[in-house]
Amino acid sequence: MTRWLSALSLPKRPKIVTTDGEFHSIRRQVDRLAEEGIAIVNVPAQPADSLVERLITEIDSRTACAMVSSVLFETAEIIPGLDLLAVACRHQGVPLLIDAYHQVNVVPFDLQQDRLNDVFVVGGGYKYCQLGEGNCFLRVPPDTHLRPVLTGWFAAFEALEETAPGRVEYGAGAAAFGGATYDVTSHYRAAAVFAFHEQHGLTVDTLRTINRHQVGLLKTAFERLDISRSLAQVEQMPHERRGGFLAIRIPEAREIAHRLRQRGVYVDARRDLLRVGPAPYLRDDQLQDAIAALGEALAESPKSKAESRKPRA
């Protein structure tokens, strides 16, 4: 992503349009660029169903790029209408980068079907793809001719011997974004994992079916706890727009995540959102046990005890 940013015409178009719902990999870099005088427009990510409309209004001739997630990392909400954003960017000659980390291999993502053939896509294999650490990707559209300022010698690997001193050559298309020598171990793991998926018929559609069942089970089990909404509530969104995990808004989310870990239930928290992410190898009874443990952890919270002491009408 940083190599891609370095290839853009930021001096001529000193404006980046993004959202306030991006993961730290994007957030940190654009915040640093803001310190160097680049205008960063952080469009509010909520409500998500109209996010694309708000992004489109910010795209103009000064915009160097637009950067947006296809699924929000805090809430798991799928962003609708990215094809319309692509049209707006295309009209203004603005490159569009989509962070698909929380979509790849858990929610179907078809560039052709979604009319996103000319967008850049970043993502990683650490979570839903089960590829291990250090295995991320940048998808580069066909007929791309960019020259990243941040460049590695792999970017001209095929022409190293012919390159004259003082000239910075680049390979065609995606090759221009090559880095340098790195540890390839995770690629061997990735090959084995994808072979395993194929062997067991774990297509993206199958994984999506499993995931929707699991997230639905988690949601139903949580709602049956009948927890006060002031203590915890499921982040609301249409069922078909819920991605790979269940987000539960809890004021003490980090403390609750810590208590769950002590009970052998591994979840994480982002600000006041508890993210409960099922894996396809977990059984239904394990997911139900996790929600039962969540109910116990919530009952132990000071806020819950204070609620229980309030007189009832």
Secondary structure as a PSIPRED ss2 file (coil, helix, strand):
# PSIPRED VFORMAT (PSIPRED V4.0)

   1 M C   1.000  0.000  0.000
   2 T H   0.000  1.000  0.000
   3 R H   0.000  1.000  0.000
   4 W H   0.000  1.000  0.000
   5 L H   0.000  1.000  0.000
   6 S H   0.000  1.000  0.000
   7 A C   1.000  0.000  0.000
   8 L C   1.000  0.000  0.000
   9 S C   1.000  0.000  0.000
  10 L C   1.000  0.000  0.000
  11 P C   1.000  0.000  0.000
  12 K C   1.000  0.000  0.000
  13 R C   1.000  0.000  0.000
  14 P C   1.000  0.000  0.000
  15 K E   0.000  0.000  1.000
  16 I E   0.000  0.000  1.000
  17 V E   0.000  0.000  1.000
  18 T E   0.000  0.000  1.000
  19 T E   0.000  0.000  1.000
  20 D C   1.000  0.000  0.000
  21 G C   1.000  0.000  0.000
  22 E C   1.000  0.000  0.000
  23 F C   1.000  0.000  0.000
  24 H H   0.000  1.000  0.000
  25 S H   0.000  1.000  0.000
  26 I H   0.000  1.000  0.000
  27 R H   0.000  1.000  0.000
  28 R H   0.000  1.000  0.000
  29 Q H   0.000  1.000  0.000
  30 V H   0.000  1.000  0.000
  31 D H   0.000  1.000  0.000
  32 R H   0.000  1.000  0.000
  33 L H   0.000  1.000  0.000
  34 A H   0.000  1.000  0.000
  35 E H   0.000  1.000  0.000
  36 E C   1.000  0.000  0.000
  37 G C   1.000  0.000  0.000
  38 I C   1.000  0.000  0.000
  39 A E   0.000  0.000  1.000
  40 I E   0.000  0.000  1.000
  41 V E   0.000  0.000  1.000
  42 N E   0.000  0.000  1.000
  43 V E   0.000  0.000  1.000
  44 P C   1.000  0.000  0.000
  45 A C   1.000  0.000  0.000
  46 Q C   1.000  0.000  0.000
  47 P C   1.000  0.000  0.000
  48 A H   0.000  1.000  0.000
  49 D H   0.000  1.000  0.000
  50 S H   0.000  1.000  0.000
  51 L H   0.000  1.000  0.000
  52 V H   0.000  1.000  0.000
  53 E H   0.000  1.000  0.000
  54 R H   0.000  1.000  0.000
  55 L H   0.000  1.000  0.000
  56 I H   0.000  1.000  0.000
  57 T H   0.000  1.000  0.000
  58 E H   0.000  1.000  0.000
  59 I C   1.000  0.000  0.000
  60 D C   1.000  0.000  0.000
  61 S C   1.000  0.000  0.000
  62 R C   1.000  0.000  0.000
  63 T E   0.000  0.000  1.000
  64 A E   0.000  0.000  1.000
  65 C E   0.000  0.000  1.000
  66 A E   0.000  0.000  1.000
  67 M E   0.000  0.000  1.000
  68 V E   0.000  0.000  1.000
  69 S E   0.000  0.000  1.000
  70 S C   1.000  0.000  0.000
  71 V E   0.000  0.000  1.000
  72 L C   1.000  0.000  0.000
  73 F C   1.000  0.000  0.000
  74 E C   1.000  0.000  0.000
  75 T C   1.000  0.000  0.000
  76 A C   1.000  0.000  0.000
  77 E E   0.000  0.000  1.000
  78 I E   0.000  0.000  1.000
  79 I C   1.000  0.000  0.000
  80 P C   1.000  0.000  0.000
  81 G C   1.000  0.000  0.000
  82 L H   0.000  1.000  0.000
  83 D H   0.000  1.000  0.000
  84 L H   0.000  1.000  0.000
  85 L H   0.000  1.000  0.000
  86 A H   0.000  1.000  0.000
  87 V H   0.000  1.000  0.000
  88 A H   0.000  1.000  0.000
  89 C H   0.000  1.000  0.000
  90 R H   0.000  1.000  0.000
  91 H H   0.000  1.000  0.000
  92 Q H   0.000  1.000  0.000
  93 G C   1.000  0.000  0.000
  94 V C   1.000  0.000  0.000
  95 P C   1.000  0.000  0.000
  96 L E   0.000  0.000  1.000
  97 L E   0.000  0.000  1.000
  98 I E   0.000  0.000  1.000
  99 D E   0.000  0.000  1.000
 100 A C   1.000  0.000  0.000
 101 Y C   1.000  0.000  0.000
 102 H C   1.000  0.000  0.000
 103 Q C   1.000  0.000  0.000
 104 V C   1.000  0.000  0.000
 105 N C   1.000  0.000  0.000
 106 V C   1.000  0.000  0.000
 107 V C   1.000  0.000  0.000
 108 P C   1.000  0.000  0.000
 109 F C   1.000  0.000  0.000
 110 D C   1.000  0.000  0.000
 111 L C   1.000  0.000  0.000
 112 Q C   1.000  0.000  0.000
 113 Q C   1.000  0.000  0.000
 114 D C   1.000  0.000  0.000
 115 R C   1.000  0.000  0.000
 116 L C   1.000  0.000  0.000
 117 N C   1.000  0.000  0.000
 118 D C   1.000  0.000  0.000
 119 V C   1.000  0.000  0.000
 120 F E   0.000  0.000  1.000
 121 V E   0.000  0.000  1.000
 122 V E   0.000  0.000  1.000
 123 G E   0.000  0.000  1.000
 124 G E   0.000  0.000  1.000
 125 G C   1.000  0.000  0.000
 126 Y C   1.000  0.000  0.000
 127 K C   1.000  0.000  0.000
 128 Y C   1.000  0.000  0.000
 129 C C   1.000  0.000  0.000
 130 Q C   1.000  0.000  0.000
 131 L C   1.000  0.000  0.000
 132 G C   1.000  0.000  0.000
 133 E C   1.000  0.000  0.000
 134 G C   1.000  0.000  0.000
 135 N C   1.000  0.000  0.000
 136 C E   0.000  0.000  1.000
 137 F E   0.000  0.000  1.000
 138 L E   0.000  0.000  1.000
 139 R E   0.000  0.000  1.000
 140 V C   1.000  0.000  0.000
 141 P C   1.000  0.000  0.000
 142 P C   1.000  0.000  0.000
 143 D C   1.000  0.000  0.000
 144 T C   1.000  0.000  0.000
 145 H C   1.000  0.000  0.000
 146 L C   1.000  0.000  0.000
 147 R C   1.000  0.000  0.000
 148 P C   1.000  0.000  0.000
 149 V C   1.000  0.000  0.000
 150 L C   1.000  0.000  0.000
 151 T C   1.000  0.000  0.000
 152 G C   1.000  0.000  0.000
 153 W H   0.000  1.000  0.000
 154 F H   0.000  1.000  0.000
 155 A H   0.000  1.000  0.000
 156 A H   0.000  1.000  0.000
 157 F H   0.000  1.000  0.000
 158 E H   0.000  1.000  0.000
 159 A H   0.000  1.000  0.000
 160 L C   1.000  0.000  0.000
 161 E C   1.000  0.000  0.000
 162 E C   1.000  0.000  0.000
 163 T C   1.000  0.000  0.000
 164 A C   1.000  0.000  0.000
 165 P C   1.000  0.000  0.000
 166 G C   1.000  0.000  0.000
 167 R C   1.000  0.000  0.000
 168 V C   1.000  0.000  0.000
 169 E C   1.000  0.000  0.000
 170 Y C   1.000  0.000  0.000
 171 G C   1.000  0.000  0.000
 172 A C   1.000  0.000  0.000
 173 G H   0.000  1.000  0.000
 174 A H   0.000  1.000  0.000
 175 A H   0.000  1.000  0.000
 176 A H   0.000  1.000  0.000
 177 F H   0.000  1.000  0.000
 178 G C   1.000  0.000  0.000
 179 G C   1.000  0.000  0.000
 180 A C   1.000  0.000  0.000
 181 T C   1.000  0.000  0.000
 182 Y C   1.000  0.000  0.000
 183 D C   1.000  0.000  0.000
 184 V C   1.000  0.000  0.000
 185 T H   0.000  1.000  0.000
 186 S H   0.000  1.000  0.000
 187 H H   0.000  1.000  0.000
 188 Y H   0.000  1.000  0.000
 189 R H   0.000  1.000  0.000
 190 A H   0.000  1.000  0.000
 191 A H   0.000  1.000  0.000
 192 A H   0.000  1.000  0.000
 193 V H   0.000  1.000  0.000
 194 F H   0.000  1.000  0.000
 195 A H   0.000  1.000  0.000
 196 F H   0.000  1.000  0.000
 197 H H   0.000  1.000  0.000
 198 E H   0.000  1.000  0.000
 199 Q H   0.000  1.000  0.000
 200 H C   1.000  0.000  0.000
 201 G C   1.000  0.000  0.000
 202 L C   1.000  0.000  0.000
 203 T C   1.000  0.000  0.000
 204 V H   0.000  1.000  0.000
 205 D H   0.000  1.000  0.000
 206 T H   0.000  1.000  0.000
 207 L H   0.000  1.000  0.000
 208 R H   0.000  1.000  0.000
 209 T H   0.000  1.000  0.000
 210 I H   0.000  1.000  0.000
 211 N H   0.000  1.000  0.000
 212 R H   0.000  1.000  0.000
 213 H H   0.000  1.000  0.000
 214 Q H   0.000  1.000  0.000
 215 V H   0.000  1.000  0.000
 216 G H   0.000  1.000  0.000
 217 L H   0.000  1.000  0.000
 218 L H   0.000  1.000  0.000
 219 K H   0.000  1.000  0.000
 220 T H   0.000  1.000  0.000
 221 A H   0.000  1.000  0.000
 222 F H   0.000  1.000  0.000
 223 E H   0.000  1.000  0.000
 224 R H   0.000  1.000  0.000
 225 L C   1.000  0.000  0.000
 226 D C   1.000  0.000  0.000
 227 I C   1.000  0.000  0.000
 228 S C   1.000  0.000  0.000
 229 R C   1.000  0.000  0.000
 230 S C   1.000  0.000  0.000
 231 L C   1.000  0.000  0.000
 232 A C   1.000  0.000  0.000
 233 Q E   0.000  0.000  1.000
 234 V E   0.000  0.000  1.000
 235 E C   1.000  0.000  0.000
 236 Q C   1.000  0.000  0.000
 237 M C   1.000  0.000  0.000
 238 P C   1.000  0.000  0.000
 239 H H   0.000  1.000  0.000
 240 E H   0.000  1.000  0.000
 241 R H   0.000  1.000  0.000
 242 R E   0.000  0.000  1.000
 243 G C   1.000  0.000  0.000
 244 G C   1.000  0.000  0.000
 245 F C   1.000  0.000  0.000
 246 L E   0.000  0.000  1.000
 247 A E   0.000  0.000  1.000
 248 I E   0.000  0.000  1.000
 249 R E   0.000  0.000  1.000
 250 I C   1.000  0.000  0.000
 251 P C   1.000  0.000  0.000
 252 E C   1.000  0.000  0.000
 253 A H   0.000  1.000  0.000
 254 R H   0.000  1.000  0.000
 255 E H   0.000  1.000  0.000
 256 I H   0.000  1.000  0.000
 257 A H   0.000  1.000  0.000
 258 H H   0.000  1.000  0.000
 259 R H   0.000  1.000  0.000
 260 L H   0.000  1.000  0.000
 261 R H   0.000  1.000  0.000
 262 Q H   0.000  1.000  0.000
 263 R C   1.000  0.000  0.000
 264 G C   1.000  0.000  0.000
 265 V C   1.000  0.000  0.000
 266 Y C   1.000  0.000  0.000
 267 V C   1.000  0.000  0.000
 268 D E   0.000  0.000  1.000
 269 A E   0.000  0.000  1.000
 270 R E   0.000  0.000  1.000
 271 R C   1.000  0.000  0.000
 272 D C   1.000  0.000  0.000
 273 L E   0.000  0.000  1.000
 274 L E   0.000  0.000  1.000
 275 R E   0.000  0.000  1.000
 276 V E   0.000  0.000  1.000
 277 G C   1.000  0.000  0.000
 278 P C   1.000  0.000  0.000
 279 A C   1.000  0.000  0.000
 280 P C   1.000  0.000  0.000
 281 Y C   1.000  0.000  0.000
 282 L C   1.000  0.000  0.000
 283 R C   1.000  0.000  0.000
 284 D H   0.000  1.000  0.000
 285 D H   0.000  1.000  0.000
 286 Q H   0.000  1.000  0.000
 287 L H   0.000  1.000  0.000
 288 Q H   0.000  1.000  0.000
 289 D H   0.000  1.000  0.000
 290 A H   0.000  1.000  0.000
 291 I H   0.000  1.000  0.000
 292 A H   0.000  1.000  0.000
 293 A H   0.000  1.000  0.000
 294 L H   0.000  1.000  0.000
 295 G H   0.000  1.000  0.000
 296 E H   0.000  1.000  0.000
 297 A H   0.000  1.000  0.000
 298 L H   0.000  1.000  0.000
 299 A H   0.000  1.000  0.000
 300 E C   1.000  0.000  0.000
 301 S C   1.000  0.000  0.000
 302 P H   0.000  1.000  0.000
 303 K H   0.000  1.000  0.000
 304 S H   0.000  1.000  0.000
 305 K H   0.000  1.000  0.000
 306 A H   0.000  1.000  0.000
 307 E H   0.000  1.000  0.000
 308 S H   0.000  1.000  0.000
 309 R H   0.000  1.000  0.000
 310 K C   1.000  0.000  0.000
 311 P C   1.000  0.000  0.000
 312 R C   1.000  0.000  0.000
 313 A C   1.000  0.000  0.000
